[in-house]
Amino acid sequence: MRLRVEFTTEPFDLDEAPRHALVAREVIEAAELDAVDVGPFGNTAEGGADSVLTAVDTLLRQALEAGATRVSLQVNVIGEGGE
């Protein structure tokens, strides 16, 4: 099964990316995922189910430890196959 995750972390800071946002992006970029797209108002990544779910677990734990007060995410099944 292939999944797509979309996420944002809060609180927002329009002047400079907060530490929790940078940590979340680093987790996603380091994970074994496809089609990673990071931006100032949202981030998306796709991959096999095991890879996406592992990355989401790490992202939640590390972003909260880095000061996030809210992590909004959505996970969608985008196809069969993969992990």
N, CA, C and O atoms as a Maestro MAE file, in Angstrom:
{
 s_m_m2io_version
 :::
 2.0.0
}

f_m_ct {
 s_m_title
 :::
 protein
 m_atom[332] {
  # First column is atom index #
  i_m_mmod_type
  r_m_x_coord
  r_m_y_coord
  r_m_z_coord
  i_m_residue_number
  s_m_chain_name
  s_m_pdb_residue_name
  s_m_pdb_atom_name
  i_m_atomic_number
  :::
  1 25 0.846 -1.182 0.000 1 A "MET " " N  " 7
  2 3 0.000 0.000 0.000 1 A "MET " " CA " 6
  3 2 0.890 1.244 0.000 1 A "MET " " C  " 6
  4 15 1.892 1.301 0.712 1 A "MET " " O  " 8
  5 25 0.516 2.224 -0.795 2 A "ARG " " N  " 7
  6 3 1.234 3.506 -0.833 2 A "ARG " " CA " 6
  7 2 0.399 4.560 -0.125 2 A "ARG " " C  " 6
  8 15 -0.823 4.604 -0.259 2 A "ARG " " O  " 8
  9 25 1.085 5.404 0.631 3 A "LEU " " N  " 7
  10 3 0.424 6.458 1.398 3 A "LEU " " CA " 6
  11 2 1.011 7.814 1.061 3 A "LEU " " C  " 6
  12 15 2.166 7.931 0.651 3 A "LEU " " O  " 8
  13 25 0.183 8.844 1.246 4 A "ARG " " N  " 7
  14 3 0.642 10.235 1.177 4 A "ARG " " CA " 6
  15 2 0.339 10.864 2.535 4 A "ARG " " C  " 6
  16 15 -0.772 10.742 3.051 4 A "ARG " " O  " 8
  17 25 1.327 11.530 3.100 5 A "VAL " " N  " 7
  18 3 1.130 12.270 4.341 5 A "VAL " " CA " 6
  19 2 1.296 13.755 4.046 5 A "VAL " " C  " 6
  20 15 2.219 14.165 3.342 5 A "VAL " " O  " 8
  21 25 0.396 14.543 4.590 6 A "GLU " " N  " 7
  22 3 0.476 16.001 4.531 6 A "GLU " " CA " 6
  23 2 0.496 16.483 5.977 6 A "GLU " " C  " 6
  24 15 -0.299 16.018 6.794 6 A "GLU " " O  " 8
  25 25 1.397 17.412 6.302 7 A "PHE " " N  " 7
  26 3 1.477 17.856 7.699 7 A "PHE " " CA " 6
  27 2 1.938 19.300 7.821 7 A "PHE " " C  " 6
  28 15 2.594 19.853 6.938 7 A "PHE " " O  " 8
  29 25 1.567 19.885 8.949 8 A "THR " " N  " 7
  30 3 2.073 21.186 9.371 8 A "THR " " CA " 6
  31 2 2.333 21.113 10.872 8 A "THR " " C  " 6
  32 15 1.726 20.309 11.580 8 A "THR " " O  " 8
  33 25 3.235 21.955 11.343 9 A "THR " " N  " 7
  34 3 3.495 22.064 12.775 9 A "THR " " CA " 6
  35 2 3.220 23.495 13.210 9 A "THR " " C  " 6
  36 15 3.366 24.436 12.429 9 A "THR " " O  " 8
  37 25 2.830 23.642 14.440 10 A "GLU " " N  " 7
  38 3 2.547 24.971 14.999 10 A "GLU " " CA " 6
  39 2 3.238 25.097 16.343 10 A "GLU " " C  " 6
  40 15 3.533 24.077 16.965 10 A "GLU " " O  " 8
  41 25 3.504 26.292 16.812 11 A "PRO " " N  " 7
  42 3 3.026 27.573 16.310 11 A "PRO " " CA " 6
  43 2 3.827 28.055 15.094 11 A "PRO " " C  " 6
  44 15 4.999 27.723 14.915 11 A "PRO " " O  " 8
  45 25 3.147 28.842 14.278 12 A "PHE " " N  " 7
  46 3 3.760 29.418 13.084 12 A "PHE " " CA " 6
  47 2 4.614 30.624 13.457 12 A "PHE " " C  " 6
  48 15 4.356 31.299 14.454 12 A "PHE " " O  " 8
  49 25 5.611 30.881 12.659 13 A "ASP " " N  " 7
  50 3 6.399 32.094 12.753 13 A "ASP " " CA " 6
  51 2 6.705 32.498 11.317 13 A "ASP " " C  " 6
  52 15 7.466 31.818 10.628 13 A "ASP " " O  " 8
  53 25 6.121 33.594 10.866 14 A "LEU " " N  " 7
  54 3 6.276 34.002 9.480 14 A "LEU " " CA " 6
  55 2 7.640 34.609 9.177 14 A "LEU " " C  " 6
  56 15 8.025 34.712 8.013 14 A "LEU " " O  " 8
  57 25 8.375 35.011 10.213 15 A "ASP " " N  " 7
  58 3 9.680 35.624 10.004 15 A "ASP " " CA " 6
  59 2 10.804 34.593 9.881 15 A "ASP " " C  " 6
  60 15 11.742 34.778 9.105 15 A "ASP " " O  " 8
  61 25 10.704 33.516 10.645 16 A "GLU " " N  " 7
  62 3 11.759 32.515 10.661 16 A "GLU " " CA " 6
  63 2 11.148 31.157 10.990 16 A "GLU " " C  " 6
  64 15 10.275 31.055 11.852 16 A "GLU " " O  " 8
  65 25 11.607 30.123 10.304 17 A "ALA " " N  " 7
  66 3 11.073 28.782 10.573 17 A "ALA " " CA " 6
  67 2 11.433 28.365 11.995 17 A "ALA " " C  " 6
  68 15 12.603 28.394 12.375 17 A "ALA " " O  " 8
  69 25 10.428 27.977 12.782 18 A "PRO " " N  " 7
  70 3 10.706 27.534 14.154 18 A "PRO " " CA " 6
  71 2 11.471 26.206 14.165 18 A "PRO " " C  " 6
  72 15 11.460 25.460 13.186 18 A "PRO " " O  " 8
  73 25 12.119 25.934 15.268 19 A "ARG " " N  " 7
  74 3 12.919 24.718 15.400 19 A "ARG " " CA " 6
  75 2 12.082 23.472 15.120 19 A "ARG " " C  " 6
  76 15 12.546 22.561 14.435 19 A "ARG " " O  " 8
  77 25 10.847 23.419 15.642 20 A "HIS " " N  " 7
  78 3 10.015 22.226 15.451 20 A "HIS " " CA " 6
  79 2 9.709 21.981 13.974 20 A "HIS " " C  " 6
  80 15 9.615 20.831 13.546 20 A "HIS " " O  " 8
  81 25 9.551 23.054 13.191 21 A "ALA " " N  " 7
  82 3 9.292 22.907 11.756 21 A "ALA " " CA " 6
  83 2 10.529 22.371 11.041 21 A "ALA " " C  " 6
  84 15 10.424 21.520 10.157 21 A "ALA " " O  " 8
  85 25 11.685 22.865 11.422 22 A "LEU " " N  " 7
  86 3 12.929 22.386 10.814 22 A "LEU " " CA " 6
  87 2 13.179 20.920 11.149 22 A "LEU " " C  " 6
  88 15 13.603 20.143 10.293 22 A "LEU " " O  " 8
  89 25 12.916 20.548 12.398 23 A "VAL " " N  " 7
  90 3 13.088 19.158 12.818 23 A "VAL " " CA " 6
  91 2 12.147 18.247 12.041 23 A "VAL " " C  " 6
  92 15 12.563 17.189 11.569 23 A "VAL " " O  " 8
  93 25 10.882 18.643 11.902 24 A "ALA " " N  " 7
  94 3 9.911 17.835 11.165 24 A "ALA " " CA " 6
  95 2 10.347 17.650 9.715 24 A "ALA " " C  " 6
  96 15 10.246 16.551 9.169 24 A "ALA " " O  " 8
  97 25 10.822 18.699 9.105 25 A "ARG " " N  " 7
  98 3 11.287 18.604 7.715 25 A "ARG " " CA " 6
  99 2 12.503 17.697 7.597 25 A "ARG " " C  " 6
  100 15 12.604 16.910 6.656 25 A "ARG " " O  " 8
  101 25 13.421 17.803 8.545 26 A "GLU " " N  " 7
  102 3 14.609 16.947 8.521 26 A "GLU " " CA " 6
  103 2 14.225 15.473 8.626 26 A "GLU " " C  " 6
  104 15 14.811 14.624 7.955 26 A "GLU " " O  " 8
  105 25 13.242 15.173 9.470 27 A "VAL " " N  " 7
  106 3 12.790 13.784 9.620 27 A "VAL " " CA " 6
  107 2 12.248 13.266 8.298 27 A "VAL " " C  " 6
  108 15 12.602 12.170 7.864 27 A "VAL " " O  " 8
  109 25 11.392 14.048 7.658 28 A "ILE " " N  " 7
  110 3 10.774 13.613 6.406 28 A "ILE " " CA " 6
  111 2 11.818 13.497 5.298 28 A "ILE " " C  " 6
  112 15 11.792 12.543 4.520 28 A "ILE " " O  " 8
  113 25 12.724 14.447 5.221 29 A "GLU " " N  " 7
  114 3 13.741 14.405 4.174 29 A "GLU " " CA " 6
  115 2 14.713 13.241 4.370 29 A "GLU " " C  " 6
  116 15 15.256 12.727 3.392 29 A "GLU " " O  " 8
  117 25 14.940 12.818 5.606 30 A "ALA " " N  " 7
  118 3 15.864 11.720 5.890 30 A "ALA " " CA " 6
  119 2 15.203 10.344 5.740 30 A "ALA " " C  " 6
  120 15 15.892 9.333 5.605 30 A "ALA " " O  " 8
  121 25 13.888 10.310 5.765 31 A "ALA " " N  " 7
  122 3 13.169 9.037 5.658 31 A "ALA " " CA " 6
  123 2 13.243 8.503 4.234 31 A "ALA " " C  " 6
  124 15 13.516 9.244 3.289 31 A "ALA " " O  " 8
  125 25 12.998 7.211 4.100 32 A "GLU " " N  " 7
  126 3 13.019 6.582 2.780 32 A "GLU " " CA " 6
  127 2 11.653 6.758 2.117 32 A "GLU " " C  " 6
  128 15 10.873 5.812 2.007 32 A "GLU " " O  " 8
  129 25 11.383 7.981 1.683 33 A "LEU " " N  " 7
  130 3 10.097 8.334 1.082 33 A "LEU " " CA " 6
  131 2 10.308 8.876 -0.322 33 A "LEU " " C  " 6
  132 15 11.415 9.261 -0.699 33 A "LEU " " O  " 8
  133 25 9.211 8.899 -1.095 34 A "ASP " " N  " 7
  134 3 9.235 9.423 -2.458 34 A "ASP " " CA " 6
  135 2 8.541 10.779 -2.471 34 A "ASP " " C  " 6
  136 15 7.757 11.088 -1.573 34 A "ASP " " O  " 8
  137 25 8.822 11.569 -3.465 35 A "ALA " " N  " 7
  138 3 8.069 12.796 -3.748 35 A "ALA " " CA " 6
  139 2 7.907 13.701 -2.529 35 A "ALA " " C  " 6
  140 15 6.807 14.182 -2.257 35 A "ALA " " O  " 8
  141 25 8.986 13.935 -1.802 36 A "VAL " " N  " 7
  142 3 8.945 14.833 -0.643 36 A "VAL " " CA " 6
  143 2 8.877 16.273 -1.134 36 A "VAL " " C  " 6
  144 15 9.668 16.692 -1.979 36 A "VAL " " O  " 8
  145 25 7.918 17.028 -0.590 37 A "ASP " " N  " 7
  146 3 7.746 18.436 -0.944 37 A "ASP " " CA " 6
  147 2 7.556 19.225 0.349 37 A "ASP " " C  " 6
  148 15 6.536 19.072 1.022 37 A "ASP " " O  " 8
  149 25 8.529 20.069 0.703 38 A "VAL " " N  " 7
  150 3 8.424 20.872 1.913 38 A "VAL " " CA " 6
  151 2 8.205 22.324 1.527 38 A "VAL " " C  " 6
  152 15 8.772 22.812 0.550 38 A "VAL " " O  " 8
  153 25 7.379 23.007 2.304 39 A "GLY " " N  " 7
  154 3 7.077 24.396 2.029 39 A "GLY " " CA " 6
  155 2 6.737 25.134 3.305 39 A "GLY " " C  " 6
  156 15 6.640 24.518 4.366 39 A "GLY " " O  " 8
  157 25 6.555 26.437 3.225 40 A "PRO " " N  " 7
  158 3 6.320 27.233 4.429 40 A "PRO " " CA " 6
  159 2 4.968 26.980 5.089 40 A "PRO " " C  " 6
  160 15 4.821 27.217 6.288 40 A "PRO " " O  " 8
  161 25 3.980 26.506 4.337 41 A "PHE " " N  " 7
  162 3 2.643 26.331 4.908 41 A "PHE " " CA " 6
  163 2 2.149 24.897 4.882 41 A "PHE " " C  " 6
  164 15 1.001 24.636 5.242 41 A "PHE " " O  " 8
  165 25 2.984 23.971 4.468 42 A "GLY " " N  " 7
  166 3 2.589 22.577 4.451 42 A "GLY " " CA " 6
  167 2 3.648 21.733 3.789 42 A "GLY " " C  " 6
  168 15 4.465 22.224 3.010 42 A "GLY " " O  " 8
  169 25 3.623 20.461 4.107 43 A "ASN " " N  " 7
  170 3 4.625 19.529 3.624 43 A "ASN " " CA " 6
  171 2 3.913 18.244 3.218 43 A "ASN " " C  " 6
  172 15 2.936 17.842 3.851 43 A "ASN " " O  " 8
  173 25 4.400 17.606 2.170 44 A "THR " " N  " 7
  174 3 3.833 16.334 1.752 44 A "THR " " CA " 6
  175 2 4.954 15.358 1.431 44 A "THR " " C  " 6
  176 15 6.064 15.746 1.066 44 A "THR " " O  " 8
  177 25 4.630 14.089 1.578 45 A "ALA " " N  " 7
  178 3 5.560 13.031 1.199 45 A "ALA " " CA " 6
  179 2 4.749 11.788 0.885 45 A "ALA " " C  " 6
  180 15 3.650 11.593 1.403 45 A "ALA " " O  " 8
  181 25 5.311 10.954 0.029 46 A "GLU " " N  " 7
  182 3 4.665 9.710 -0.366 46 A "GLU " " CA " 6
  183 2 5.651 8.573 -0.238 46 A "GLU " " C  " 6
  184 15 6.865 8.759 -0.324 46 A "GLU " " O  " 8
  185 25 5.100 7.385 -0.029 47 A "GLY " " N  " 7
  186 3 5.945 6.202 0.023 47 A "GLY " " CA " 6
  187 2 5.150 4.996 0.430 47 A "GLY " " C  " 6
  188 15 3.929 5.050 0.575 47 A "GLY " " O  " 8
  189 25 5.867 3.893 0.615 48 A "GLY " " N  " 7
  190 3 5.236 2.675 1.095 48 A "GLY " " CA " 6
  191 2 4.698 2.882 2.502 48 A "GLY " " C  " 6
  192 15 5.195 3.726 3.248 48 A "GLY " " O  " 8
  193 25 3.688 2.113 2.857 49 A "ALA " " N  " 7
  194 3 3.005 2.282 4.144 49 A "ALA " " CA " 6
  195 2 3.972 2.212 5.328 49 A "ALA " " C  " 6
  196 15 3.926 3.070 6.210 49 A "ALA " " O  " 8
  197 25 4.844 1.207 5.359 50 A "ASP " " N  " 7
  198 3 5.755 1.078 6.495 50 A "ASP " " CA " 6
  199 2 6.663 2.293 6.624 50 A "ASP " " C  " 6
  200 15 6.883 2.786 7.730 50 A "ASP " " O  " 8
  201 25 7.186 2.773 5.523 51 A "SER " " N  " 7
  202 3 8.085 3.933 5.555 51 A "SER " " CA " 6
  203 2 7.354 5.192 6.009 51 A "SER " " C  " 6
  204 15 7.871 5.951 6.829 51 A "SER " " O  " 8
  205 25 6.167 5.414 5.483 52 A "VAL " " N  " 7
  206 3 5.395 6.608 5.856 52 A "VAL " " CA " 6
  207 2 5.009 6.551 7.332 52 A "VAL " " C  " 6
  208 15 5.169 7.540 8.047 52 A "VAL " " O  " 8
  209 25 4.507 5.419 7.792 53 A "LEU " " N  " 7
  210 3 4.080 5.324 9.190 53 A "LEU " " CA " 6
  211 2 5.247 5.446 10.157 53 A "LEU " " C  " 6
  212 15 5.106 6.041 11.226 53 A "LEU " " O  " 8
  213 25 6.380 4.897 9.800 54 A "THR " " N  " 7
  214 3 7.576 5.055 10.643 54 A "THR " " CA " 6
  215 2 8.007 6.517 10.689 54 A "THR " " C  " 6
  216 15 8.350 7.035 11.751 54 A "THR " " O  " 8
  217 25 7.989 7.178 9.538 55 A "ALA " " N  " 7
  218 3 8.367 8.590 9.483 55 A "ALA " " CA " 6
  219 2 7.395 9.452 10.285 55 A "ALA " " C  " 6
  220 15 7.820 10.382 10.971 55 A "ALA " " O  " 8
  221 25 6.104 9.157 10.209 56 A "VAL " " N  " 7
  222 3 5.105 9.932 10.960 56 A "VAL " " CA " 6
  223 2 5.334 9.767 12.460 56 A "VAL " " C  " 6
  224 15 5.254 10.748 13.200 56 A "VAL " " O  " 8
  225 25 5.613 8.569 12.918 57 A "ASP " " N  " 7
  226 3 5.892 8.344 14.336 57 A "ASP " " CA " 6
  227 2 7.086 9.182 14.791 57 A "ASP " " C  " 6
  228 15 7.026 9.862 15.816 57 A "ASP " " O  " 8
  229 25 8.165 9.126 14.020 58 A "THR " " N  " 7
  230 3 9.370 9.895 14.356 58 A "THR " " CA " 6
  231 2 9.095 11.389 14.295 58 A "THR " " C  " 6
  232 15 9.525 12.142 15.169 58 A "THR " " O  " 8
  233 25 8.382 11.814 13.265 59 A "LEU " " N  " 7
  234 3 8.047 13.231 13.102 59 A "LEU " " CA " 6
  235 2 7.269 13.747 14.307 59 A "LEU " " C  " 6
  236 15 7.604 14.796 14.856 59 A "LEU " " O  " 8
  237 25 6.240 13.024 14.722 60 A "LEU " " N  " 7
  238 3 5.435 13.463 15.867 60 A "LEU " " CA " 6
  239 2 6.283 13.574 17.129 60 A "LEU " " C  " 6
  240 15 6.236 14.587 17.827 60 A "LEU " " O  " 8
  241 25 7.044 12.548 17.415 61 A "ARG " " N  " 7
  242 3 7.855 12.551 18.641 61 A "ARG " " CA " 6
  243 2 8.879 13.690 18.641 61 A "ARG " " C  " 6
  244 15 9.008 14.414 19.629 61 A "ARG " " O  " 8
  245 25 9.603 13.845 17.533 62 A "GLN " " N  " 7
  246 3 10.676 14.844 17.504 62 A "GLN " " CA " 6
  247 2 10.144 16.270 17.397 62 A "GLN " " C  " 6
  248 15 10.713 17.179 18.002 62 A "GLN " " O  " 8
  249 25 9.075 16.485 16.647 63 A "ALA " " N  " 7
  250 3 8.518 17.839 16.537 63 A "ALA " " CA " 6
  251 2 7.966 18.304 17.877 63 A "ALA " " C  " 6
  252 15 8.163 19.456 18.262 63 A "ALA " " O  " 8
  253 25 7.281 17.424 18.586 64 A "LEU " " N  " 7
  254 3 6.757 17.793 19.909 64 A "LEU " " CA " 6
  255 2 7.892 18.067 20.889 64 A "LEU " " C  " 6
  256 15 7.820 19.013 21.674 64 A "LEU " " O  " 8
  257 25 8.931 17.251 20.849 65 A "GLU " " N  " 7
  258 3 10.099 17.482 21.708 65 A "GLU " " CA " 6
  259 2 10.783 18.800 21.376 65 A "GLU " " C  " 6
  260 15 11.397 19.416 22.247 65 A "GLU " " O  " 8
  261 25 10.681 19.240 20.120 66 A "ALA " " N  " 7
  262 3 11.342 20.474 19.672 66 A "ALA " " CA " 6
  263 2 10.460 21.707 19.870 66 A "ALA " " C  " 6
  264 15 10.840 22.803 19.458 66 A "ALA " " O  " 8
  265 25 9.290 21.547 20.493 67 A "GLY " " N  " 7
  266 3 8.482 22.712 20.830 67 A "GLY " " CA " 6
  267 2 7.181 22.881 20.087 67 A "GLY " " C  " 6
  268 15 6.483 23.869 20.311 67 A "GLY " " O  " 8
  269 25 6.824 21.962 19.213 68 A "ALA " " N  " 7
  270 3 5.530 22.080 18.537 68 A "ALA " " CA " 6
  271 2 4.409 21.950 19.567 68 A "ALA " " C  " 6
  272 15 4.474 21.118 20.472 68 A "ALA " " O  " 8
  273 25 3.397 22.774 19.418 69 A "THR " " N  " 7
  274 3 2.232 22.686 20.293 69 A "THR " " CA " 6
  275 2 1.059 22.026 19.579 69 A "THR " " C  " 6
  276 15 0.067 21.657 20.208 69 A "THR " " O  " 8
  277 25 1.178 21.882 18.264 70 A "ARG " " N  " 7
  278 3 0.172 21.185 17.462 70 A "ARG " " CA " 6
  279 2 0.844 20.659 16.200 70 A "ARG " " C  " 6
  280 15 1.648 21.346 15.569 70 A "ARG " " O  " 8
  281 25 0.496 19.435 15.851 71 A "VAL " " N  " 7
  282 3 0.916 18.862 14.585 71 A "VAL " " CA " 6
  283 2 -0.355 18.395 13.896 71 A "VAL " " C  " 6
  284 15 -1.058 17.517 14.397 71 A "VAL " " O  " 8
  285 25 -0.642 18.982 12.755 72 A "SER " " N  " 7
  286 3 -1.807 18.587 11.978 72 A "SER " " CA " 6
  287 2 -1.336 17.708 10.844 72 A "SER " " C  " 6
  288 15 -0.413 18.065 10.111 72 A "SER " " O  " 8
  289 25 -1.974 16.550 10.700 73 A "LEU " " N  " 7
  290 3 -1.567 15.698 9.604 73 A "LEU " " CA " 6
  291 2 -2.744 14.946 9.032 73 A "LEU " " C  " 6
  292 15 -3.765 14.722 9.682 73 A "LEU " " O  " 8
  293 25 -2.554 14.571 7.794 74 A "GLN " " N  " 7
  294 3 -3.552 13.795 7.077 74 A "GLN " " CA " 6
  295 2 -2.797 12.703 6.327 74 A "GLN " " C  " 6
  296 15 -1.776 12.965 5.692 74 A "GLN " " O  " 8
  297 25 -3.305 11.488 6.408 75 A "VAL " " N  " 7
  298 3 -2.696 10.370 5.711 75 A "VAL " " CA " 6
  299 2 -3.744 9.793 4.760 75 A "VAL " " C  " 6
  300 15 -4.867 9.493 5.167 75 A "VAL " " O  " 8
  301 25 -3.366 9.642 3.494 76 A "ASN " " N  " 7
  302 3 -4.272 9.102 2.474 76 A "ASN " " CA " 6
  303 2 -3.643 7.896 1.802 76 A "ASN " " C  " 6
  304 15 -2.438 7.868 1.552 76 A "ASN " " O  " 8
  305 25 -4.469 6.901 1.513 77 A "VAL " " N  " 7
  306 3 -4.048 5.781 0.689 77 A "VAL " " CA " 6
  307 2 -4.094 6.258 -0.756 77 A "VAL " " C  " 6
  308 15 -5.126 6.735 -1.230 77 A "VAL " " O  " 8
  309 25 -2.976 6.126 -1.448 78 A "ILE " " N  " 7
  310 3 -2.939 6.606 -2.843 78 A "ILE " " CA " 6
  311 2 -2.737 5.470 -3.846 78 A "ILE " " C  " 6
  312 15 -2.727 5.698 -5.055 78 A "ILE " " O  " 8
  313 25 -2.578 4.264 -3.344 79 A "GLY " " N  " 7
  314 3 -2.440 3.156 -4.269 79 A "GLY " " CA " 6
  315 2 -2.005 1.886 -3.578 79 A "GLY " " C  " 6
  316 15 -1.624 1.884 -2.407 79 A "GLY " " O  " 8
  317 25 -2.071 0.827 -4.319 80 A "GLU " " N  " 7
  318 3 -1.609 -0.462 -3.830 80 A "GLU " " CA " 6
  319 2 -0.185 -0.669 -4.286 80 A "GLU " " C  " 6
  320 15 0.328 0.084 -5.114 80 A "GLU " " O  " 8
  321 25 0.448 -1.681 -3.753 81 A "GLY " " N  " 7
  322 3 1.828 -1.957 -4.121 81 A "GLY " " CA " 6
  323 2 2.777 -1.299 -3.141 81 A "GLY " " C  " 6
  324 15 2.339 -0.657 -2.186 81 A "GLY " " O  " 8
  325 25 4.017 -1.447 -3.356 82 A "GLY " " N  " 7
  326 3 5.024 -0.910 -2.431 82 A "GLY " " CA " 6
  327 2 5.118 -1.801 -1.217 82 A "GLY " " C  " 6
  328 15 4.908 -3.010 -1.318 82 A "GLY " " O  " 8
  329 25 5.430 -1.230 -0.071 83 A "GLU " " N  " 7
  330 3 5.616 -2.006 1.151 83 A "GLU " " CA " 6
  331 2 4.301 -2.497 1.679 83 A "GLU " " C  " 6
  332 15 4.262 -3.172 2.708 83 A "GLU " " O  " 8
  :::
 }
 m_bond[331] {
  # First column is bond index #
  i_m_from
  i_m_to
  i_m_order
  :::
  1 1 2 1
  2 2 3 1
  3 3 4 2
  4 3 5 1
  5 5 6 1
  6 6 7 1
  7 7 8 2
  8 7 9 1
  9 9 10 1
  10 10 11 1
  11 11 12 2
  12 11 13 1
  13 13 14 1
  14 14 15 1
  15 15 16 2
  16 15 17 1
  17 17 18 1
  18 18 19 1
  19 19 20 2
  20 19 21 1
  21 21 22 1
  22 22 23 1
  23 23 24 2
  24 23 25 1
  25 25 26 1
  26 26 27 1
  27 27 28 2
  28 27 29 1
  29 29 30 1
  30 30 31 1
  31 31 32 2
  32 31 33 1
  33 33 34 1
  34 34 35 1
  35 35 36 2
  36 35 37 1
  37 37 38 1
  38 38 39 1
  39 39 40 2
  40 39 41 1
  41 41 42 1
  42 42 43 1
  43 43 44 2
  44 43 45 1
  45 45 46 1
  46 46 47 1
  47 47 48 2
  48 47 49 1
  49 49 50 1
  50 50 51 1
  51 51 52 2
  52 51 53 1
  53 53 54 1
  54 54 55 1
  55 55 56 2
  56 55 57 1
  57 57 58 1
  58 58 59 1
  59 59 60 2
  60 59 61 1
  61 61 62 1
  62 62 63 1
  63 63 64 2
  64 63 65 1
  65 65 66 1
  66 66 67 1
  67 67 68 2
  68 67 69 1
  69 69 70 1
  70 70 71 1
  71 71 72 2
  72 71 73 1
  73 73 74 1
  74 74 75 1
  75 75 76 2
  76 75 77 1
  77 77 78 1
  78 78 79 1
  79 79 80 2
  80 79 81 1
  81 81 82 1
  82 82 83 1
  83 83 84 2
  84 83 85 1
  85 85 86 1
  86 86 87 1
  87 87 88 2
  88 87 89 1
  89 89 90 1
  90 90 91 1
  91 91 92 2
  92 91 93 1
  93 93 94 1
  94 94 95 1
  95 95 96 2
  96 95 97 1
  97 97 98 1
  98 98 99 1
  99 99 100 2
  100 99 101 1
  101 101 102 1
  102 102 103 1
  103 103 104 2
  104 103 105 1
  105 105 106 1
  106 106 107 1
  107 107 108 2
  108 107 109 1
  109 109 110 1
  110 110 111 1
  111 111 112 2
  112 111 113 1
  113 113 114 1
  114 114 115 1
  115 115 116 2
  116 115 117 1
  117 117 118 1
  118 118 119 1
  119 119 120 2
  120 119 121 1
  121 121 122 1
  122 122 123 1
  123 123 124 2
  124 123 125 1
  125 125 126 1
  126 126 127 1
  127 127 128 2
  128 127 129 1
  129 129 130 1
  130 130 131 1
  131 131 132 2
  132 131 133 1
  133 133 134 1
  134 134 135 1
  135 135 136 2
  136 135 137 1
  137 137 138 1
  138 138 139 1
  139 139 140 2
  140 139 141 1
  141 141 142 1
  142 142 143 1
  143 143 144 2
  144 143 145 1
  145 145 146 1
  146 146 147 1
  147 147 148 2
  148 147 149 1
  149 149 150 1
  150 150 151 1
  151 151 152 2
  152 151 153 1
  153 153 154 1
  154 154 155 1
  155 155 156 2
  156 155 157 1
  157 157 158 1
  158 158 159 1
  159 159 160 2
  160 159 161 1
  161 161 162 1
  162 162 163 1
  163 163 164 2
  164 163 165 1
  165 165 166 1
  166 166 167 1
  167 167 168 2
  168 167 169 1
  169 169 170 1
  170 170 171 1
  171 171 172 2
  172 171 173 1
  173 173 174 1
  174 174 175 1
  175 175 176 2
  176 175 177 1
  177 177 178 1
  178 178 179 1
  179 179 180 2
  180 179 181 1
  181 181 182 1
  182 182 183 1
  183 183 184 2
  184 183 185 1
  185 185 186 1
  186 186 187 1
  187 187 188 2
  188 187 189 1
  189 189 190 1
  190 190 191 1
  191 191 192 2
  192 191 193 1
  193 193 194 1
  194 194 195 1
  195 195 196 2
  196 195 197 1
  197 197 198 1
  198 198 199 1
  199 199 200 2
  200 199 201 1
  201 201 202 1
  202 202 203 1
  203 203 204 2
  204 203 205 1
  205 205 206 1
  206 206 207 1
  207 207 208 2
  208 207 209 1
  209 209 210 1
  210 210 211 1
  211 211 212 2
  212 211 213 1
  213 213 214 1
  214 214 215 1
  215 215 216 2
  216 215 217 1
  217 217 218 1
  218 218 219 1
  219 219 220 2
  220 219 221 1
  221 221 222 1
  222 222 223 1
  223 223 224 2
  224 223 225 1
  225 225 226 1
  226 226 227 1
  227 227 228 2
  228 227 229 1
  229 229 230 1
  230 230 231 1
  231 231 232 2
  232 231 233 1
  233 233 234 1
  234 234 235 1
  235 235 236 2
  236 235 237 1
  237 237 238 1
  238 238 239 1
  239 239 240 2
  240 239 241 1
  241 241 242 1
  242 242 243 1
  243 243 244 2
  244 243 245 1
  245 245 246 1
  246 246 247 1
  247 247 248 2
  248 247 249 1
  249 249 250 1
  250 250 251 1
  251 251 252 2
  252 251 253 1
  253 253 254 1
  254 254 255 1
  255 255 256 2
  256 255 257 1
  257 257 258 1
  258 258 259 1
  259 259 260 2
  260 259 261 1
  261 261 262 1
  262 262 263 1
  263 263 264 2
  264 263 265 1
  265 265 266 1
  266 266 267 1
  267 267 268 2
  268 267 269 1
  269 269 270 1
  270 270 271 1
  271 271 272 2
  272 271 273 1
  273 273 274 1
  274 274 275 1
  275 275 276 2
  276 275 277 1
  277 277 278 1
  278 278 279 1
  279 279 280 2
  280 279 281 1
  281 281 282 1
  282 282 283 1
  283 283 284 2
  284 283 285 1
  285 285 286 1
  286 286 287 1
  287 287 288 2
  288 287 289 1
  289 289 290 1
  290 290 291 1
  291 291 292 2
  292 291 293 1
  293 293 294 1
  294 294 295 1
  295 295 296 2
  296 295 297 1
  297 297 298 1
  298 298 299 1
  299 299 300 2
  300 299 301 1
  301 301 302 1
  302 302 303 1
  303 303 304 2
  304 303 305 1
  305 305 306 1
  306 306 307 1
  307 307 308 2
  308 307 309 1
  309 309 310 1
  310 310 311 1
  311 311 312 2
  312 311 313 1
  313 313 314 1
  314 314 315 1
  315 315 316 2
  316 315 317 1
  317 317 318 1
  318 318 319 1
  319 319 320 2
  320 319 321 1
  321 321 322 1
  322 322 323 1
  323 323 324 2
  324 323 325 1
  325 325 326 1
  326 326 327 1
  327 327 328 2
  328 327 329 1
  329 329 330 1
  330 330 331 1
  331 331 332 2
  :::
 }
}
